[in-house]
Amino acid sequence: MFAEYGKDTVVIPLDHTSYEHCPKCETNCLHSLVLQYEYTHVYYIFGQLGSQKFYSVCDKCQHGSERNLDDADRRGFIRVIPFLHRYGFHVIAVLGILGTAGAFMVNSLSKK
Ligand SMILES: [Zn+2]
């Protein structure tokens, strides 16, 4: 069996806006917060979360600058990442253990 795996980058706009100075527009204008994260995946479904970065993006010109958020804010926003992109490898491990245990049980029952 051939497993397709790799790395992917996803950008999620967050429901958070604020007025900030844009160096490109040279005015105070509305900026939206976006989350960009990398994850290693198997079949694009089961993943392991890699780096996460937050950007403040100008709504007029799309110029973005990286934002440093404190840990509480990070944890709050990271919840938007799909569960299987964060803990997919754990799910594979649990399914593997359950499958192996099930196979041993069926095998031992059939020998009696
Ligand atoms: Zn701008």
Residues whose N, C-alpha, C, O or C-beta is under 5 A from the ligand:
A	BS01	ZN	C22 K24 C25 C58 K60 C61 H63
